[in-house]
Amino acid sequence: MPISRIAVGSPAEASQPDALRAAVAEFISMLIFVFAGEGSGMAFAKLTDNGSTTPAGLIAASIAHAFALFVAVSVGANISGGHVNPAVTFGAFVGGHITCSEASCTGLPNCLDLLLHACFLSLLLVDLKHQLLHFHQE
């Protein structure tokens, strides 16, 4: 692949409505993927006292991730390309399918989005564990 296929783009592309719409679509896609995929695994581990390491737990986690990825890609496919993973965005950039400006509009928010949702999810599940303990004590 010739290096000439890699396009830089212009900084003005980042303020276009399509770029902002793509960033929001990737944000929502990653939200779905993290909460449905990772959240189900974390909740399963909390509910079954670390049952996620059993074969049934691994199958449940893989099915949850598969469905979450399917929905996340479907949500963003027509708007942003449905990259969901920043590595896919980087691959599309290197392949010359998107410019550097488009890659930064969708890839960087995905990285920040993942950290934000993972922190929020861990805080949410700490409260879930306390609620379950309180429910079992009554």
Secondary structure per residue as TSV (DSSP state, phi and psi in degrees):
chain	resnum	aa	ss	phi	psi
A	1	M	-	360.0	125.8
A	2	P	-	-72.5	145.5
A	3	I	G	-69.1	-15.5
A	4	S	G	-68.9	-14.0
A	5	R	G	-76.3	-16.8
A	6	I	-	-77.7	122.6
A	7	A	-	-108.0	136.7
A	8	V	-	-83.4	-44.6
A	9	G	-	82.5	-177.4
A	10	S	-	-115.6	152.8
A	11	P	G	-62.7	-22.2
A	12	A	G	-68.9	-20.1
A	13	E	G	-62.9	-29.2
A	14	A	G	-68.2	-23.3
A	15	S	G	-97.7	2.8
A	16	Q	S	-70.5	148.3
A	17	P	H	-58.8	-35.6
A	18	D	H	-65.0	-38.3
A	19	A	H	-68.5	-40.2
A	20	L	H	-67.8	-38.6
A	21	R	H	-64.5	-39.0
A	22	A	H	-65.7	-40.3
A	23	A	H	-64.5	-40.6
A	24	V	H	-67.2	-40.1
A	25	A	H	-63.6	-40.5
A	26	E	H	-67.7	-36.2
A	27	F	H	-61.4	-46.8
A	28	I	H	-67.8	-39.0
A	29	S	H	-61.6	-44.6
A	30	M	H	-68.5	-34.8
A	31	L	H	-59.2	-47.4
A	32	I	H	-62.0	-45.5
A	33	F	H	-64.7	-45.3
A	34	V	I	-68.6	-46.9
A	35	F	I	-70.1	-41.3
A	36	A	I	-77.4	-44.7
A	37	G	I	-76.6	-61.2
A	38	E	I	-73.1	-36.9
A	39	G	H	-63.1	-37.3
A	40	S	H	-68.0	-37.9
A	41	G	H	-66.4	-42.8
A	42	M	H	-67.8	-40.5
A	43	A	H	-67.1	-39.4
A	44	F	H	-62.9	-39.1
A	45	A	H	-66.6	-38.7
A	46	K	H	-70.7	-39.1
A	47	L	H	-75.0	-29.2
A	48	T	T	-109.5	16.0
A	49	D	T	55.4	63.7
A	50	N	S	61.2	38.0
A	51	G	G	-76.6	-2.8
A	52	S	G	-71.5	-12.2
A	53	T	G	-89.1	-4.8
A	54	T	S	-79.6	162.4
A	55	P	H	-57.4	-39.1
A	56	A	H	-64.7	-38.4
A	57	G	H	-66.4	-38.7
A	58	L	H	-67.1	-38.6
A	59	I	H	-67.4	-41.5
A	60	A	H	-62.6	-41.3
A	61	A	H	-66.5	-41.1
A	62	S	H	-68.8	-37.2
A	63	I	H	-67.7	-40.7
A	64	A	H	-62.8	-42.4
A	65	H	H	-66.5	-38.4
A	66	A	H	-63.1	-47.6
A	67	F	H	-66.4	-38.8
A	68	A	H	-64.9	-42.0
A	69	L	H	-66.8	-39.9
A	70	F	H	-58.9	-47.9
A	71	V	H	-67.9	-41.6
A	72	A	H	-63.3	-43.3
A	73	V	H	-67.9	-39.3
A	74	S	H	-63.5	-36.9
A	75	V	H	-64.9	-43.6
A	76	G	H	-100.1	1.4
A	77	A	H	-62.8	-45.2
A	78	N	H	-79.4	-19.1
A	79	I	H	-96.8	-51.1
A	80	S	H	-120.5	-0.6
A	81	G	-	99.2	-8.7
A	82	G	-	64.4	41.6
A	83	H	-	-68.7	-42.6
A	84	V	-	56.5	-51.1
A	85	N	S	-95.5	129.4
A	86	P	H	-59.5	-24.8
A	87	A	H	-67.9	-34.4
A	88	V	H	-68.1	-39.7
A	89	T	H	-62.0	-43.7
A	90	F	H	-63.3	-40.2
A	91	G	H	-63.7	-39.8
A	92	A	H	-66.0	-35.3
A	93	F	H	-67.3	-48.5
A	94	V	H	-64.6	-34.1
A	95	G	T	-75.0	-7.8
A	96	G	T	84.5	14.4
A	97	H	S	-86.0	-24.8
A	98	I	S	-134.3	158.3
A	99	T	-	-85.1	170.8
A	100	C	H	-63.4	-37.5
A	101	S	H	-64.1	-43.0
A	102	E	H	-66.1	-38.8
A	103	A	H	-64.6	-39.3
A	104	S	H	-72.2	-29.5
A	105	C	H	-70.1	-29.0
A	106	T	H	-106.4	-32.1
A	107	G	H	-78.1	-45.9
A	108	L	H	-66.0	-44.0
A	109	P	H	-61.7	-31.1
A	110	N	H	-63.7	-41.7
A	111	C	H	-64.8	-45.9
A	112	L	H	-68.1	-37.4
A	113	D	H	-62.5	-40.4
A	114	L	H	-62.8	-44.0
A	115	L	H	-65.0	-43.2
A	116	L	H	-62.3	-47.3
A	117	H	H	-71.2	-34.4
A	118	A	H	-65.0	-41.2
A	119	C	H	-65.4	-44.0
A	120	F	H	-64.4	-39.4
A	121	L	H	-66.1	-40.6
A	122	S	H	-66.4	-36.8
A	123	L	H	-67.0	-38.4
A	124	L	H	-65.5	-40.0
A	125	L	H	-77.5	-22.6
A	126	V	H	-65.0	-42.1
A	127	D	H	-65.0	-35.9
A	128	L	H	-62.2	-40.9
A	129	K	H	-65.4	-41.4
A	130	H	H	-65.8	-37.9
A	131	Q	H	-66.7	-39.8
A	132	L	H	-67.2	-39.7
A	133	L	H	-64.2	-40.3
A	134	H	H	-66.3	-38.7
A	135	F	H	-65.2	-40.3
A	136	H	H	-73.2	-24.3
A	137	Q	H	-77.4	-22.8
A	138	E	-	-77.9	360.0
